[in-house]
Amino acid sequence: MIAVIMCGGSGTRLWPISRKSSPKQFIPLFNNKSLFQLTIERNKDLVDEFLIVVNDKQLTLCQKQIPADIKVKFIIEPVGRNTAPAICLAAHLAPNDDLLILASDHLIKNQEGYIQSVKQAKDLSQVSNLVTFGIKPVYPETGYGYIEADGFDVRSFKEKPNFETAQEYISQQNFFWNSGMFLFNARTYLSELEKYSPKTYSTAKDALTKAHTDKNIYTIALNDMMKIPADSIDYAVMEKSKCVKVVPSDFDWSDLGSFDSLHQELKKDDAENTIDDNYIQINSHNNLILSQKRIISTININDLIIVDTKDALLIMKKGESQKVKTLLEKIKEKKPELLD
């Protein structure tokens, strides 16, 4: 089995610590290890090889964080075209293998539960199924898509809901967070993709055939990449295929898609403030404080997110971190260099 790790994206919802040149998956947030490094560690004993899909600007970041004893190949995308093409390129490169499709920026803490879910998914995939992992929701999250299930069968995929709808999903007990993780044989995925998104199938195959190869690195040409339709695996295949299954999973999972979710995972003191050597406080509670260099001090401050970098300072109330995406639209207009 091959683990396909998709490293695309710049983690914009964790700006300003996450930038295009150094996105969140490569930042050492947990015991001096990055989410990418934890993904490698979590799966190294489950798979025979890793296949990393990444852009050329982040290749060096990847290579520096991969242990020397790990067997790995790279597919270099000059521009991202979403998950369906990325997975298609990987499947064409390894057409006879089982593929465990993973994001590089997920945090999973229950290793034993994770291993059991992977084994269950592999069993389901052996009879030509496309298997996705549904995470049992622990609160009404509005930042995730949902999967409506009937046992292992998928009834429907749901877009990110509002709070009331998310509450309703949880009350029904057969809705799961859509993790964006999958397991299937490459042949099954290619067959279903050719059936439902034939242009993605053919243009990705052509792009990989023309790729420049240097040892274990396959670099796609920009013109060939741009010919591939940009589409997610959900839209291109999963919502259309008749052979989709879901593994209901209860391992501790987060995509760390906001500072609020990051605050839940970082170590905190007795007052629920994140522990940071650069933070000094008096009578302050429930704050996320991240500083790359300067000392941050608070007095009688509660429920804030304060993120300080060398060229940008972000301050907001807890519970508002999904609005960072909107903020970046303004920054792109006035100070686009701060996104790099």
N, C-alpha and C positions, 0 to 999 in steps of 0.2 A: 504494500500500500504506500502511496505517495501523499505527503501532506503538501497541498498547494496553499501557500500563504500570499494573500493579496495585500500589498503594501501601499497601494495608491491612496491618495487623499492627503490633505495637509492638516487635518485636525482643527479646522477653523473655529470650532466651538470652544476650544481651549486657548484661543488667542488671549494674551500675547505670549504665553510660554511656548505655544505651538505655532510654527511658521512653515512656509513651503520648504525652506532649506533644512528644517529640523522639526518634523511633525511629531505629534504626541507619542506615536508608537516607538520612537527612538529615544525618548527622554527618560532618564533613570529616576522614575518616581517611586519605586518600591524597593527599598533596601539596596539602592544603587544599581538596580536592574530595570531595564525598559520593558514595556509590554511585549515588544518583539522578542526580546531575549527570553521572557517567561513563556511565550508561545512555543519557541524552540524547545525549551526545557520540558514543557508539559507533554510534548508529542514525540520526543526523540526515541522513546522506547516503544512507541506504538506503530511507527512507520519505518520503512526501509530507506527512504530518501525524502528530501525536501525540494520543492520547486517554488521559487520565489518570483512573483510577478511584481515588478517595481519599475520606476522611471529612472532614467540615467543619472539624474541629480542625486538620487538617494541610494544608488548602488553601493557607493563606498561606505555609507552609514550601515547598510546591511552587512556587508562583508566584515566590517570591524566587529560586529556584534555576534557573529556566528562562530562557535567553537571550531577548532581545527579538525576535530574528528567527525564532524557532521558531513555526510554526503549531500551535496546540494547542486542544483542547476538554477540559472536565472533566465527569465524572459524579460527583456527590457522594452517597455512601452514608451515611445517618444511622447505620447499624449494619452491620457486616460479616456477610455470609451465605455466605462462602467463594467459591471461584473460579468455579464453574459459573454462579451468578447474575451475578457481576461481568462475566464475559465475555459472558453473554447480553445484558446491558444494552448493552454496547459493540456487539455484533453487531446489535441492533435499531436502534441509532443510525446504523450504517453498513452496511446490509444488502447492499450490492452490492460491498463492498470486500474485498480481501485483508487479513487481520489478522495481524500479528506480535505474539503474546502474550508479554509479558515481565514478570518481577518487577522491582521497583525496587531490590532489595538484593543483586543478584548481581555478582560481580567476574569480568570476562573480560579476559584480557591479550593473547591472540593474535588481534588484529583481523583479520588476513588469513584465518586459519582460520575465524573466526566468519563473515566475509562469504561464504566458500565454502559453509559449512553452510546459511546463509540462502538462498543461490541454489539449492542443491540441494533444500531444503525447498519453496521456491516452485515449482520444476518439478514436484515430486511432488503439490503441492496443486492444480495446475491440472486434474487429472482427478478432482475431487471427493473428495480424501482429506483426512483430518485428520492433520496431520503433527506429530510431537513430536520433540524433540531429545534423543538419548541421549548422555551423556558417557562416553567411554572411561575406565573407572576406573583409577586409578594406585595405589590401596591399598584394603584391605578396610574401607571406611567403613560404619559401622553407623547413621549418622544420616541416610542417604538411602534412598529407595525405589529399586528397580531395574527395568529393562525387559529382558525376555528377547526376543531378536531372532533372526530368520532372514533375513539380508540387510536389506532395508528393511521386511520384514514383522514385526509385533509378535506374538510368541507369547503373552506374558503380562506383567502388571504384578505386581511383588512388593512387599510391605510392607518396612519397614525391618528388616533381618535382624540376628541376633546375629553375633558375630565369626566363628564357625566357618562359618556359612552364607555370609557375605560372602566369606570365603576361597574357598569352593567356587564361588561365582558367578564370581569373577575367574579361577579356574583353567580354567573352561569357555570363556572368551574370547568369549562371545556375550551377555554381560550388560553393561548400561550403567546408569550413574547416571541416575535420572529427574530431569531438570533443571527440570521445570515450565514449560518454554518450548514454544510451539506456533506453527504457521503454517497457516492455512487461509482459504478464502473464507467470509465471514460466512454466506452462504446455506447452505453445507455444514454448518456448525456448527449453525445454527438448525434445519435439517431433521433432523439426527441427534438434537439435543436434544429436539425435539418428539416424535420417535419413542420415545425411551427415558426421557425425564423431562418429560412433557407439562405437568405442573403448574409446573415451573420455567420452562419456555418461556412459558406463558400469563401467569403472575403477573408475571414480569419485563417482558414486553411491556406489560401493563397499567400497571405502575409507571412505565415510561418515558413512556408516553402521557400520564400525569397529572403528570409532573414539572414543577416550576417552572423556567422557562427565563429566563436573564438573559445575553444575548449568547452567550458560548461556554460557559456553565456550566449544567448540567442537574442540578437538585437533586431527589432522590427523597424523597417523604414517608415518615415513619417507619412509619405504618400500612401503607402499600403495600409497603415493604421487608420488614416482618415477615411478610407473607403469602407471601413467596418461600421455598421450602424451602432450608435451609442444606445445601449439598453441594459437594464438590470436583468439578472437571471430570473427574478420573479415574473417580470412582464414578458420576457422572451420565451420562457419555458414553463416555470412552475405553475403559473395560474392557468395554463392551457393543457398541460400534460394529464393523461389519465393514469399515470403510474407513479404518482407522488404519495409518499408516506411521511409521517412525522413521528419522531421519537419524543414523547413527553419527558422532559428532563428537569431535575430539581437541583442540579449543581449550582453553586453560587456564582452567578454570571453578571457581568456588566460590560457595556461597550464604552463606558466612561465618556459619554457623549455630551457632558456638561460639567461645569464646576460643581454643581450641586451633587452630581453622582460621584465626582472625584472626592468631595468632602466626606462622603459616606465611607469611602474605602481607605483613606489615609489615617495614620495613627493620630490620636487626639489625646489631649490632657483631660483632667477631671472636669474642666469647664467646657468640654466639647470644642475647644480650639485646636486646630491642627498644630502639631509639634514642628517648629521650625527654629533653627538656631538663630535666625535673624529676627525673631518675634519676641517682644517683651510687652506684657500687658498687666493692667490693674483692673480688676472687676469687669472683665470682658468675657463674653460667653458665645459659644456656637459660631465661631468665625473661621473661615478658610483664609489662611495667610500664606502666601508664597512669595518669597523674595530671593532674587538671584544674587544680590550683593548687599543692599542697604538694610539697616535696621528699621523695622516697622514697629512702632509702639502705639498701643491703644489704651484709652482710659474710659471705662463705662461704655464700651461699644459692644453691641450684640448683633448677631445675625447678618454679618457682612462678609463679602468676598473681596479680598484685596490681593491683587496680583501685580508684582513690581518686577520689571525687567530693565535692562540698560537703556531702553529707548521708549518705553511705554508703561503707563500705570493704569490699571483697571480697578475700579471700585463700583460695587453694586450690592444690592440687597440679596440675601439668600432667597432662593425660589424664583429668581429672575434670569437665571443664567442661559435659558434658551434664547434670550433676546440678543446674545452676543452675535449671532448670525446676522441679525438686522443691523447691529452696530457696525459690522465689517463692511456693509454696503456703503456707509458714510465714510469710513476710513479709506475705502478704495477710491472714493472721489477726491478726498483731500490729501491723504498721505499714503498712496499705494505702496511706497517702499517699505512701510511697516508690516506688510503682509509677507514679505520675502524672508 
